[in-house]
Amino acid sequence: MILDKDGNTTIVFQETTSITEFIQNLTEAYPGIEKDHIIVNLFSFKKLDTNDILEFLELSNRHRAMKKSFVLVSKKISYEDVPEEMSLVPSIQEAKDMIEMEEIERDLDLS
């Protein structure tokens, strides 16, 4: 697993592994990045379905409860196919934009 820190945001991606191993690795690395906003880049996975995305739900909910953004990035799944409390976008730039919008909402006490 590769962690790329950019300010208060960490982009996480995996070159070769299963989604289950990736989530396990992310869970183990989580204490070191829990204070950052997290972007999970899923581009390296050739096959991805809604059930794979739902594997991130618990970690996403825990992270968002701490008032930090947790955004998944994939073009293989539509944001309409995931629960409303999860953030899924098709590009890294859109993930960064979403984090910026969520920070503004938190600053204005809208979320």
Biopython code that builds the backbone (N, CA, C, O; Angstrom):
import numpy as np
from Bio.PDB.StructureBuilder import StructureBuilder

atoms = [
    (1, "MET", "N", (0.840, -1.165, 0.000)),
    (1, "MET", "CA", (0.000, 0.000, 0.000)),
    (1, "MET", "C", (0.894, 1.240, 0.000)),
    (1, "MET", "O", (1.939, 1.279, 0.649)),
    (2, "ILE", "N", (0.453, 2.236, -0.740)),
    (2, "ILE", "CA", (1.233, 3.457, -0.877)),
    (2, "ILE", "C", (0.427, 4.613, -0.289)),
    (2, "ILE", "O", (-0.750, 4.787, -0.605)),
    (3, "LEU", "N", (1.077, 5.402, 0.574)),
    (3, "LEU", "CA", (0.461, 6.568, 1.193)),
    (3, "LEU", "C", (1.161, 7.810, 0.665)),
    (3, "LEU", "O", (2.374, 7.949, 0.818)),
    (4, "ASP", "N", (0.418, 8.705, 0.050)),
    (4, "ASP", "CA", (0.962, 9.928, -0.513)),
    (4, "ASP", "C", (0.338, 11.107, 0.223)),
    (4, "ASP", "O", (-0.820, 11.452, -0.013)),
    (5, "LYS", "N", (1.114, 11.727, 1.119)),
    (5, "LYS", "CA", (0.603, 12.825, 1.944)),
    (5, "LYS", "C", (0.777, 14.151, 1.226)),
    (5, "LYS", "O", (1.845, 14.462, 0.699)),
    (6, "ASP", "N", (-0.316, 14.934, 1.220)),
    (6, "ASP", "CA", (-0.309, 16.253, 0.597)),
    (6, "ASP", "C", (-1.013, 17.210, 1.556)),
    (6, "ASP", "O", (-2.239, 17.317, 1.536)),
    (7, "GLY", "N", (-0.248, 17.903, 2.392)),
    (7, "GLY", "CA", (-0.835, 18.782, 3.398)),
    (7, "GLY", "C", (-1.579, 17.969, 4.442)),
    (7, "GLY", "O", (-0.998, 17.097, 5.088)),
    (8, "ASN", "N", (-2.865, 18.254, 4.607)),
    (8, "ASN", "CA", (-3.665, 17.517, 5.586)),
    (8, "ASN", "C", (-4.517, 16.424, 4.930)),
    (8, "ASN", "O", (-5.519, 15.978, 5.490)),
    (9, "THR", "N", (-4.097, 16.006, 3.741)),
    (9, "THR", "CA", (-4.796, 14.954, 3.000)),
    (9, "THR", "C", (-3.810, 13.843, 2.654)),
    (9, "THR", "O", (-2.678, 14.106, 2.247)),
    (10, "THR", "N", (-4.253, 12.597, 2.822)),
    (10, "THR", "CA", (-3.444, 11.452, 2.426)),
    (10, "THR", "C", (-4.181, 10.691, 1.336)),
    (10, "THR", "O", (-5.349, 10.335, 1.497)),
    (11, "ILE", "N", (-3.493, 10.444, 0.227)),
    (11, "ILE", "CA", (-4.045, 9.630, -0.857)),
    (11, "ILE", "C", (-3.480, 8.229, -0.680)),
    (11, "ILE", "O", (-2.267, 8.042, -0.588)),
    (12, "VAL", "N", (-4.375, 7.248, -0.635)),
    (12, "VAL", "CA", (-4.002, 5.864, -0.399)),
    (12, "VAL", "C", (-4.286, 5.073, -1.667)),
    (12, "VAL", "O", (-5.371, 5.181, -2.238)),
    (13, "PHE", "N", (-3.305, 4.271, -2.115)),
    (13, "PHE", "CA", (-3.568, 3.380, -3.232)),
    (13, "PHE", "C", (-2.724, 2.132, -3.128)),
    (13, "PHE", "O", (-1.744, 2.080, -2.384)),
    (14, "GLN", "N", (-3.118, 1.138, -3.878)),
    (14, "GLN", "CA", (-2.475, -0.172, -3.843)),
    (14, "GLN", "C", (-2.222, -0.605, -5.272)),
    (14, "GLN", "O", (-3.104, -0.496, -6.123)),
    (15, "GLU", "N", (-1.038, -1.088, -5.537)),
    (15, "GLU", "CA", (-0.740, -1.505, -6.901)),
    (15, "GLU", "C", (-1.236, -2.914, -7.206)),
    (15, "GLU", "O", (-1.891, -3.127, -8.226)),
    (16, "THR", "N", (-0.938, -3.868, -6.347)),
    (16, "THR", "CA", (-1.381, -5.237, -6.616)),
    (16, "THR", "C", (-1.792, -5.934, -5.332)),
    (16, "THR", "O", (-0.959, -6.225, -4.474)),
    (17, "THR", "N", (-3.062, -6.193, -5.211)),
    (17, "THR", "CA", (-3.594, -6.947, -4.081)),
    (17, "THR", "C", (-5.093, -7.105, -4.286)),
    (17, "THR", "O", (-5.668, -6.533, -5.212)),
    (18, "SER", "N", (-5.701, -7.864, -3.439)),
    (18, "SER", "CA", (-7.154, -7.985, -3.488)),
    (18, "SER", "C", (-7.770, -6.834, -2.692)),
    (18, "SER", "O", (-7.088, -6.184, -1.900)),
    (19, "ILE", "N", (-9.035, -6.595, -2.905)),
    (19, "ILE", "CA", (-9.709, -5.528, -2.171)),
    (19, "ILE", "C", (-9.719, -5.837, -0.682)),
    (19, "ILE", "O", (-9.608, -4.924, 0.136)),
    (20, "THR", "N", (-9.849, -7.108, -0.317)),
    (20, "THR", "CA", (-9.861, -7.513, 1.090)),
    (20, "THR", "C", (-8.522, -7.204, 1.746)),
    (20, "THR", "O", (-8.478, -6.661, 2.850)),
    (21, "GLU", "N", (-7.430, -7.549, 1.068)),
    (21, "GLU", "CA", (-6.093, -7.251, 1.604)),
    (21, "GLU", "C", (-5.864, -5.747, 1.698)),
    (21, "GLU", "O", (-5.266, -5.256, 2.655)),
    (22, "PHE", "N", (-6.346, -5.027, 0.693)),
    (22, "PHE", "CA", (-6.194, -3.577, 0.682)),
    (22, "PHE", "C", (-6.880, -2.956, 1.895)),
    (22, "PHE", "O", (-6.299, -2.104, 2.567)),
    (23, "ILE", "N", (-8.098, -3.374, 2.174)),
    (23, "ILE", "CA", (-8.835, -2.846, 3.325)),
    (23, "ILE", "C", (-8.134, -3.220, 4.623)),
    (23, "ILE", "O", (-8.066, -2.414, 5.550)),
    (24, "GLN", "N", (-7.616, -4.437, 4.690)),
    (24, "GLN", "CA", (-6.878, -4.861, 5.885)),
    (24, "GLN", "C", (-5.632, -3.989, 6.076)),
    (24, "GLN", "O", (-5.352, -3.538, 7.186)),
    (25, "ASN", "N", (-4.892, -3.757, 4.998)),
    (25, "ASN", "CA", (-3.698, -2.903, 5.066)),
    (25, "ASN", "C", (-4.064, -1.475, 5.456)),
    (25, "ASN", "O", (-3.364, -0.844, 6.248)),
    (26, "LEU", "N", (-5.157, -0.970, 4.901)),
    (26, "LEU", "CA", (-5.600, 0.382, 5.224)),
    (26, "LEU", "C", (-6.000, 0.483, 6.695)),
    (26, "LEU", "O", (-5.687, 1.469, 7.362)),
    (27, "THR", "N", (-6.683, -0.525, 7.189)),
    (27, "THR", "CA", (-7.093, -0.539, 8.602)),
    (27, "THR", "C", (-5.871, -0.544, 9.514)),
    (27, "THR", "O", (-5.858, 0.131, 10.543)),
    (28, "GLU", "N", (-4.843, -1.307, 9.136)),
    (28, "GLU", "CA", (-3.612, -1.353, 9.940)),
    (28, "GLU", "C", (-2.855, -0.022, 9.890)),
    (28, "GLU", "O", (-2.255, 0.389, 10.883)),
    (29, "ALA", "N", (-2.884, 0.644, 8.744)),
    (29, "ALA", "CA", (-2.166, 1.918, 8.591)),
    (29, "ALA", "C", (-2.977, 3.093, 9.121)),
    (29, "ALA", "O", (-2.441, 4.187, 9.295)),
    (30, "TYR", "N", (-4.252, 2.880, 9.377)),
    (30, "TYR", "CA", (-5.165, 3.962, 9.754)),
    (30, "TYR", "C", (-4.702, 4.822, 10.933)),
    (30, "TYR", "O", (-4.821, 6.045, 10.858)),
    (31, "PRO", "N", (-4.185, 4.245, 12.009)),
    (31, "PRO", "CA", (-3.768, 5.106, 13.137)),
    (31, "PRO", "C", (-2.756, 6.187, 12.732)),
    (31, "PRO", "O", (-2.700, 7.243, 13.363)),
    (32, "GLY", "N", (-1.973, 5.938, 11.706)),
    (32, "GLY", "CA", (-0.988, 6.921, 11.267)),
    (32, "GLY", "C", (-1.553, 8.020, 10.380)),
    (32, "GLY", "O", (-0.893, 9.032, 10.145)),
    (33, "ILE", "N", (-2.785, 7.823, 9.882)),
    (33, "ILE", "CA", (-3.370, 8.826, 8.977)),
    (33, "ILE", "C", (-4.747, 9.308, 9.441)),
    (33, "ILE", "O", (-5.423, 10.042, 8.721)),
    (34, "GLU", "N", (-5.155, 8.901, 10.627)),
    (34, "GLU", "CA", (-6.517, 9.206, 11.081)),
    (34, "GLU", "C", (-6.793, 10.694, 11.254)),
    (34, "GLU", "O", (-7.955, 11.100, 11.268)),
    (35, "LYS", "N", (-5.766, 11.507, 11.386)),
    (35, "LYS", "CA", (-5.973, 12.949, 11.550)),
    (35, "LYS", "C", (-6.058, 13.676, 10.209)),
    (35, "LYS", "O", (-6.341, 14.873, 10.173)),
    (36, "ASP", "N", (-5.817, 12.963, 9.110)),
    (36, "ASP", "CA", (-5.854, 13.541, 7.766)),
    (36, "ASP", "C", (-7.203, 13.269, 7.103)),
    (36, "ASP", "O", (-7.949, 12.381, 7.517)),
    (37, "HIS", "N", (-7.495, 14.044, 6.076)),
    (37, "HIS", "CA", (-8.569, 13.677, 5.160)),
    (37, "HIS", "C", (-7.987, 12.535, 4.323)),
    (37, "HIS", "O", (-6.792, 12.529, 4.030)),
    (38, "ILE", "N", (-8.820, 11.579, 3.941)),
    (38, "ILE", "CA", (-8.312, 10.408, 3.228)),
    (38, "ILE", "C", (-9.001, 10.269, 1.869)),
    (38, "ILE", "O", (-10.227, 10.305, 1.762)),
    (39, "ILE", "N", (-8.177, 10.112, 0.846)),
    (39, "ILE", "CA", (-8.650, 9.788, -0.496)),
    (39, "ILE", "C", (-8.162, 8.376, -0.791)),
    (39, "ILE", "O", (-6.963, 8.104, -0.729)),
    (40, "VAL", "N", (-9.087, 7.481, -1.111)),
    (40, "VAL", "CA", (-8.734, 6.097, -1.426)),
    (40, "VAL", "C", (-8.858, 5.926, -2.934)),
    (40, "VAL", "O", (-9.959, 5.913, -3.484)),
    (41, "ASN", "N", (-7.713, 5.796, -3.590)),
    (41, "ASN", "CA", (-7.658, 5.649, -5.040)),
    (41, "ASN", "C", (-7.813, 4.170, -5.398)),
    (41, "ASN", "O", (-6.958, 3.353, -5.055)),
    (42, "LEU", "N", (-8.895, 3.834, -6.080)),
    (42, "LEU", "CA", (-9.180, 2.434, -6.428)),
    (42, "LEU", "C", (-8.947, 2.137, -7.910)),
    (42, "LEU", "O", (-9.418, 1.116, -8.411)),
    (43, "PHE", "N", (-8.228, 3.010, -8.617)),
    (43, "PHE", "CA", (-7.992, 2.829, -10.046)),
    (43, "PHE", "C", (-7.257, 1.542, -10.402)),
    (43, "PHE", "O", (-7.443, 1.011, -11.497)),
    (44, "SER", "N", (-6.430, 1.036, -9.503)),
    (44, "SER", "CA", (-5.625, -0.143, -9.832)),
    (44, "SER", "C", (-6.434, -1.442, -9.844)),
    (44, "SER", "O", (-5.947, -2.465, -10.324)),
    (45, "PHE", "N", (-7.647, -1.410, -9.328)),
    (45, "PHE", "CA", (-8.460, -2.627, -9.301)),
    (45, "PHE", "C", (-9.210, -2.778, -10.621)),
    (45, "PHE", "O", (-10.034, -1.939, -10.986)),
    (46, "LYS", "N", (-8.905, -3.874, -11.333)),
    (46, "LYS", "CA", (-9.521, -4.116, -12.628)),
    (46, "LYS", "C", (-11.003, -4.438, -12.491)),
    (46, "LYS", "O", (-11.820, -4.033, -13.319)),
    (47, "LYS", "N", (-11.335, -5.173, -11.434)),
    (47, "LYS", "CA", (-12.726, -5.555, -11.203)),
    (47, "LYS", "C", (-13.155, -4.969, -9.864)),
    (47, "LYS", "O", (-12.483, -5.155, -8.850)),
    (48, "LEU", "N", (-14.265, -4.268, -9.872)),
    (48, "LEU", "CA", (-14.755, -3.611, -8.670)),
    (48, "LEU", "C", (-16.275, -3.562, -8.758)),
    (48, "LEU", "O", (-16.832, -3.208, -9.797)),
    (49, "ASP", "N", (-16.944, -3.919, -7.664)),
    (49, "ASP", "CA", (-18.402, -3.816, -7.661)),
    (49, "ASP", "C", (-18.878, -3.129, -6.386)),
    (49, "ASP", "O", (-18.078, -2.770, -5.522)),
    (50, "THR", "N", (-20.163, -2.957, -6.287)),
    (50, "THR", "CA", (-20.741, -2.233, -5.148)),
    (50, "THR", "C", (-20.398, -2.894, -3.824)),
    (50, "THR", "O", (-20.138, -2.203, -2.839)),
    (51, "ASN", "N", (-20.394, -4.221, -3.784)),
    (51, "ASN", "CA", (-20.052, -4.927, -2.541)),
    (51, "ASN", "C", (-18.630, -4.606, -2.089)),
    (51, "ASN", "O", (-18.364, -4.495, -0.893)),
    (52, "ASP", "N", (-17.715, -4.458, -3.052)),
    (52, "ASP", "CA", (-16.334, -4.078, -2.704)),
    (52, "ASP", "C", (-16.315, -2.696, -2.052)),
    (52, "ASP", "O", (-15.615, -2.480, -1.062)),
    (53, "ILE", "N", (-17.071, -1.781, -2.603)),
    (53, "ILE", "CA", (-17.129, -0.421, -2.058)),
    (53, "ILE", "C", (-17.719, -0.436, -0.649)),
    (53, "ILE", "O", (-17.261, 0.297, 0.227)),
    (54, "LEU", "N", (-18.734, -1.268, -0.435)),
    (54, "LEU", "CA", (-19.375, -1.340, 0.881)),
    (54, "LEU", "C", (-18.423, -1.839, 1.961)),
    (54, "LEU", "O", (-18.665, -1.610, 3.146)),
    (55, "GLU", "N", (-17.347, -2.516, 1.574)),
    (55, "GLU", "CA", (-16.340, -2.959, 2.539)),
    (55, "GLU", "C", (-15.670, -1.772, 3.248)),
    (55, "GLU", "O", (-15.120, -1.926, 4.339)),
    (56, "PHE", "N", (-15.722, -0.602, 2.627)),
    (56, "PHE", "CA", (-15.116, 0.604, 3.200)),
    (56, "PHE", "C", (-16.078, 1.361, 4.117)),
    (56, "PHE", "O", (-15.675, 2.335, 4.752)),
    (57, "LEU", "N", (-17.330, 0.936, 4.198)),
    (57, "LEU", "CA", (-18.358, 1.694, 4.916)),
    (57, "LEU", "C", (-18.016, 1.930, 6.388)),
    (57, "LEU", "O", (-18.131, 3.057, 6.871)),
    (58, "GLU", "N", (-17.603, 0.897, 7.097)),
    (58, "GLU", "CA", (-17.310, 1.048, 8.525)),
    (58, "GLU", "C", (-16.173, 2.045, 8.752)),
    (58, "GLU", "O", (-16.281, 2.935, 9.596)),
    (59, "LEU", "N", (-15.095, 1.895, 8.002)),
    (59, "LEU", "CA", (-13.957, 2.806, 8.143)),
    (59, "LEU", "C", (-14.356, 4.231, 7.744)),
    (59, "LEU", "O", (-13.957, 5.195, 8.397)),
    (60, "SER", "N", (-15.130, 4.358, 6.690)),
    (60, "SER", "CA", (-15.600, 5.667, 6.244)),
    (60, "SER", "C", (-16.443, 6.340, 7.328)),
    (60, "SER", "O", (-16.241, 7.514, 7.637)),
    (61, "ASN", "N", (-17.379, 5.600, 7.899)),
    (61, "ASN", "CA", (-18.241, 6.162, 8.941)),
    (61, "ASN", "C", (-17.440, 6.585, 10.169)),
    (61, "ASN", "O", (-17.687, 7.645, 10.745)),
    (62, "ARG", "N", (-16.481, 5.751, 10.564)),
    (62, "ARG", "CA", (-15.645, 6.079, 11.728)),
    (62, "ARG", "C", (-14.839, 7.360, 11.463)),
    (62, "ARG", "O", (-14.725, 8.224, 12.333)),
    (63, "HIS", "N", (-14.289, 7.467, 10.259)),
    (63, "HIS", "CA", (-13.459, 8.621, 9.917)),
    (63, "HIS", "C", (-14.297, 9.897, 9.827)),
    (63, "HIS", "O", (-13.897, 10.948, 10.326)),
    (64, "ARG", "N", (-15.441, 9.797, 9.198)),
    (64, "ARG", "CA", (-16.309, 10.964, 9.036)),
    (64, "ARG", "C", (-16.876, 11.423, 10.385)),
    (64, "ARG", "O", (-17.161, 12.606, 10.568)),
    (65, "ALA", "N", (-17.037, 10.494, 11.324)),
    (65, "ALA", "CA", (-17.509, 10.857, 12.668)),
    (65, "ALA", "C", (-16.494, 11.754, 13.385)),
    (65, "ALA", "O", (-16.846, 12.501, 14.297)),
    (66, "MET", "N", (-15.241, 11.666, 12.961)),
    (66, "MET", "CA", (-14.185, 12.504, 13.544)),
    (66, "MET", "C", (-14.044, 13.825, 12.788)),
    (66, "MET", "O", (-13.057, 14.542, 12.951)),
    (67, "LYS", "N", (-15.048, 14.137, 11.954)),
    (67, "LYS", "CA", (-15.076, 15.397, 11.185)),
    (67, "LYS", "C", (-13.937, 15.494, 10.183)),
    (67, "LYS", "O", (-13.360, 16.562, 9.977)),
    (68, "LYS", "N", (-13.620, 14.355, 9.561)),
    (68, "LYS", "CA", (-12.621, 14.309, 8.505)),
    (68, "LYS", "C", (-13.251, 13.668, 7.268)),
    (68, "LYS", "O", (-14.145, 12.830, 7.389)),
    (69, "SER", "N", (-12.795, 14.053, 6.101)),
    (69, "SER", "CA", (-13.343, 13.523, 4.855)),
    (69, "SER", "C", (-12.713, 12.182, 4.509)),
    (69, "SER", "O", (-11.532, 11.948, 4.767)),
    (70, "PHE", "N", (-13.522, 11.306, 3.922)),
    (70, "PHE", "CA", (-13.086, 9.990, 3.452)),
    (70, "PHE", "C", (-13.734, 9.808, 2.090)),
    (70, "PHE", "O", (-14.947, 9.614, 1.998)),
    (71, "VAL", "N", (-12.929, 9.870, 1.024)),
    (71, "VAL", "CA", (-13.457, 9.864, -0.335)),
    (71, "VAL", "C", (-12.840, 8.712, -1.122)),
    (71, "VAL", "O", (-11.620, 8.548, -1.155)),
    (72, "LEU", "N", (-13.711, 7.912, -1.760)),
    (72, "LEU", "CA", (-13.273, 6.829, -2.625)),
    (72, "LEU", "C", (-13.245, 7.337, -4.063)),
    (72, "LEU", "O", (-14.095, 8.133, -4.464)),
    (73, "VAL", "N", (-12.260, 6.871, -4.838)),
    (73, "VAL", "CA", (-12.126, 7.309, -6.230)),
    (73, "VAL", "C", (-12.136, 6.091, -7.149)),
    (73, "VAL", "O", (-11.258, 5.231, -7.082)),
    (74, "SER", "N", (-13.158, 6.041, -8.013)),
    (74, "SER", "CA", (-13.264, 4.963, -8.999)),
    (74, "SER", "C", (-14.240, 5.371, -10.091)),
    (74, "SER", "O", (-15.242, 6.038, -9.833)),
    (75, "LYS", "N", (-13.930, 4.959, -11.313)),
    (75, "LYS", "CA", (-14.851, 5.181, -12.428)),
    (75, "LYS", "C", (-15.680, 3.931, -12.705)),
    (75, "LYS", "O", (-16.578, 3.957, -13.546)),
    (76, "LYS", "N", (-15.386, 2.841, -12.005)),
    (76, "LYS", "CA", (-16.068, 1.573, -12.263)),
    (76, "LYS", "C", (-17.426, 1.463, -11.578)),
    (76, "LYS", "O", (-18.251, 0.632, -11.959)),
    (77, "ILE", "N", (-17.657, 2.294, -10.572)),
    (77, "ILE", "CA", (-18.902, 2.276, -9.809)),
    (77, "ILE", "C", (-19.495, 3.682, -9.837)),
    (77, "ILE", "O", (-18.768, 4.673, -9.763)),
    (78, "SER", "N", (-20.799, 3.758, -9.943)),
    (78, "SER", "CA", (-21.472, 5.052, -9.916)),
    (78, "SER", "C", (-21.753, 5.460, -8.478)),
    (78, "SER", "O", (-22.048, 4.618, -7.631)),
    (79, "TYR", "N", (-21.659, 6.752, -8.210)),
    (79, "TYR", "CA", (-21.955, 7.235, -6.859)),
    (79, "TYR", "C", (-23.396, 6.921, -6.469)),
    (79, "TYR", "O", (-23.719, 6.875, -5.282)),
    (80, "GLU", "N", (-24.258, 6.705, -7.448)),
    (80, "GLU", "CA", (-25.660, 6.368, -7.180)),
    (80, "GLU", "C", (-25.807, 4.959, -6.609)),
    (80, "GLU", "O", (-26.846, 4.624, -6.040)),
    (81, "ASP", "N", (-24.770, 4.134, -6.758)),
    (81, "ASP", "CA", (-24.825, 2.742, -6.315)),
    (81, "ASP", "C", (-24.272, 2.525, -4.916)),
    (81, "ASP", "O", (-24.202, 1.389, -4.449)),
    (82, "VAL", "N", (-23.884, 3.586, -4.252)),
    (82, "VAL", "CA", (-23.322, 3.457, -2.899)),
    (82, "VAL", "C", (-24.214, 4.214, -1.909)),
    (82, "VAL", "O", (-24.949, 5.119, -2.304)),
    (83, "PRO", "N", (-24.151, 3.849, -0.635)),
    (83, "PRO", "CA", (-24.968, 4.555, 0.363)),
    (83, "PRO", "C", (-24.660, 6.051, 0.388)),
    (83, "PRO", "O", (-23.546, 6.479, 0.088)),
    (84, "GLU", "N", (-25.659, 6.818, 0.746)),
    (84, "GLU", "CA", (-25.534, 8.275, 0.753)),
    (84, "GLU", "C", (-24.415, 8.780, 1.657)),
    (84, "GLU", "O", (-23.808, 9.812, 1.372)),
    (85, "GLU", "N", (-24.133, 8.055, 2.756)),
    (85, "GLU", "CA", (-23.101, 8.527, 3.682)),
    (85, "GLU", "C", (-21.681, 8.298, 3.174)),
    (85, "GLU", "O", (-20.720, 8.738, 3.805)),
    (86, "MET", "N", (-21.542, 7.619, 2.052)),
    (86, "MET", "CA", (-20.213, 7.408, 1.474)),
    (86, "MET", "C", (-19.975, 8.406, 0.346)),
    (86, "MET", "O", (-20.909, 8.804, -0.351)),
    (87, "SER", "N", (-18.728, 8.801, 0.175)),
    (87, "SER", "CA", (-18.352, 9.710, -0.908)),
    (87, "SER", "C", (-17.576, 8.926, -1.956)),
    (87, "SER", "O", (-16.555, 8.310, -1.652)),
    (88, "LEU", "N", (-18.063, 8.952, -3.180)),
    (88, "LEU", "CA", (-17.412, 8.277, -4.301)),
    (88, "LEU", "C", (-17.405, 9.228, -5.481)),
    (88, "LEU", "O", (-18.446, 9.753, -5.874)),
    (89, "VAL", "N", (-16.224, 9.446, -6.045)),
    (89, "VAL", "CA", (-16.062, 10.345, -7.191)),
    (89, "VAL", "C", (-15.184, 9.661, -8.236)),
    (89, "VAL", "O", (-14.470, 8.710, -7.917)),
    (90, "PRO", "N", (-15.229, 10.142, -9.496)),
    (90, "PRO", "CA", (-14.464, 9.479, -10.557)),
    (90, "PRO", "C", (-13.017, 9.936, -10.739)),
    (90, "PRO", "O", (-12.297, 9.347, -11.546)),
    (91, "SER", "N", (-12.563, 10.973, -10.014)),
    (91, "SER", "CA", (-11.177, 11.427, -10.212)),
    (91, "SER", "C", (-10.587, 11.966, -8.912)),
    (91, "SER", "O", (-11.307, 12.350, -7.991)),
    (92, "ILE", "N", (-9.266, 11.982, -8.865)),
    (92, "ILE", "CA", (-8.551, 12.517, -7.702)),
    (92, "ILE", "C", (-8.867, 14.002, -7.525)),
    (92, "ILE", "O", (-9.060, 14.466, -6.401)),
    (93, "GLN", "N", (-8.921, 14.740, -8.622)),
    (93, "GLN", "CA", (-9.218, 16.177, -8.515)),
    (93, "GLN", "C", (-10.597, 16.401, -7.913)),
    (93, "GLN", "O", (-10.777, 17.298, -7.089)),
    (94, "GLU", "N", (-11.574, 15.590, -8.318)),
    (94, "GLU", "CA", (-12.917, 15.729, -7.744)),
    (94, "GLU", "C", (-12.915, 15.352, -6.260)),
    (94, "GLU", "O", (-13.674, 15.919, -5.475)),
    (95, "ALA", "N", (-12.074, 14.405, -5.880)),
    (95, "ALA", "CA", (-11.960, 14.048, -4.461)),
    (95, "ALA", "C", (-11.409, 15.228, -3.677)),
    (95, "ALA", "O", (-11.900, 15.532, -2.590)),
    (96, "LYS", "N", (-10.399, 15.894, -4.212)),
    (96, "LYS", "CA", (-9.833, 17.071, -3.544)),
    (96, "LYS", "C", (-10.867, 18.195, -3.446)),
    (96, "LYS", "O", (-10.961, 18.884, -2.430)),
    (97, "ASP", "N", (-11.637, 18.364, -4.519)),
    (97, "ASP", "CA", (-12.690, 19.382, -4.511)),
    (97, "ASP", "C", (-13.752, 19.057, -3.462)),
    (97, "ASP", "O", (-14.237, 19.950, -2.766)),
    (98, "MET", "N", (-14.114, 17.773, -3.350)),
    (98, "MET", "CA", (-15.115, 17.359, -2.373)),
    (98, "MET", "C", (-14.620, 17.633, -0.948)),
    (98, "MET", "O", (-15.377, 18.102, -0.099)),
    (99, "ILE", "N", (-13.356, 17.337, -0.702)),
    (99, "ILE", "CA", (-12.780, 17.599, 0.625)),
    (99, "ILE", "C", (-12.849, 19.091, 0.935)),
    (99, "ILE", "O", (-13.197, 19.484, 2.049)),
    (100, "GLU", "N", (-12.520, 19.911, -0.043)),
    (100, "GLU", "CA", (-12.574, 21.358, 0.149)),
    (100, "GLU", "C", (-14.003, 21.812, 0.474)),
    (100, "GLU", "O", (-14.206, 22.635, 1.367)),
    (101, "MET", "N", (-14.992, 21.275, -0.253)),
    (101, "MET", "CA", (-16.391, 21.635, 0.012)),
    (101, "MET", "C", (-16.831, 21.161, 1.400)),
    (101, "MET", "O", (-17.521, 21.887, 2.116)),
    (102, "GLU", "N", (-16.433, 19.948, 1.776)),
    (102, "GLU", "CA", (-16.804, 19.432, 3.090)),
    (102, "GLU", "C", (-16.153, 20.241, 4.209)),
    (102, "GLU", "O", (-16.762, 20.444, 5.259)),
    (103, "GLU", "N", (-14.930, 20.701, 3.995)),
    (103, "GLU", "CA", (-14.275, 21.555, 4.996)),
    (103, "GLU", "C", (-15.030, 22.873, 5.169)),
    (103, "GLU", "O", (-15.189, 23.357, 6.289)),
    (104, "ILE", "N", (-15.486, 23.440, 4.080)),
    (104, "ILE", "CA", (-16.266, 24.689, 4.141)),
    (104, "ILE", "C", (-17.567, 24.437, 4.897)),
    (104, "ILE", "O", (-17.961, 25.242, 5.741)),
    (105, "GLU", "N", (-18.233, 23.325, 4.601)),
    (105, "GLU", "CA", (-19.473, 22.993, 5.319)),
    (105, "GLU", "C", (-19.218, 22.827, 6.820)),
    (105, "GLU", "O", (-20.006, 23.295, 7.643)),
    (106, "ARG", "N", (-18.122, 22.164, 7.169)),
    (106, "ARG", "CA", (-17.797, 21.994, 8.592)),
    (106, "ARG", "C", (-17.498, 23.330, 9.249)),
    (106, "ARG", "O", (-17.921, 23.580, 10.378)),
    (107, "ASP", "N", (-16.755, 24.208, 8.531)),
    (107, "ASP", "CA", (-16.441, 25.530, 9.072)),
    (107, "ASP", "C", (-17.704, 26.366, 9.295)),
    (107, "ASP", "O", (-17.775, 27.164, 10.230)),
    (108, "LEU", "N", (-18.687, 26.175, 8.432)),
    (108, "LEU", "CA", (-19.945, 26.924, 8.550)),
    (108, "LEU", "C", (-20.960, 26.201, 9.430)),
    (108, "LEU", "O", (-22.083, 26.667, 9.620)),
    (109, "ASP", "N", (-20.545, 25.065, 9.957)),
    (109, "ASP", "CA", (-21.404, 24.236, 10.825)),
    (109, "ASP", "C", (-22.649, 23.738, 10.081)),
    (109, "ASP", "O", (-23.732, 23.658, 10.660)),
    (110, "LEU", "N", (-22.488, 23.405, 8.802)),
    (110, "LEU", "CA", (-23.592, 22.902, 8.012)),
    (110, "LEU", "C", (-23.691, 21.378, 8.015)),
    (110, "LEU", "O", (-24.698, 20.816, 7.585)),
    (111, "SER", "N", (-22.648, 20.715, 8.498)),
    (111, "SER", "CA", (-22.687, 19.250, 8.490)),
    (111, "SER", "C", (-22.561, 18.702, 9.887)),
    (111, "SER", "O", (-22.573, 17.486, 10.077)),
]
sb = StructureBuilder()
sb.init_structure("model")
sb.init_model(0)
sb.init_chain("A")
sb.init_seg("    ")
for serial, (resi, resn, name, xyz) in enumerate(atoms, 1):
    if name == "N":
        sb.init_residue(resn, " ", resi, " ")
    sb.init_atom(name, np.array(xyz, "f"), 0.0, 1.0, " ", f" {name:<3s}", serial, name[0])
structure = sb.get_structure()
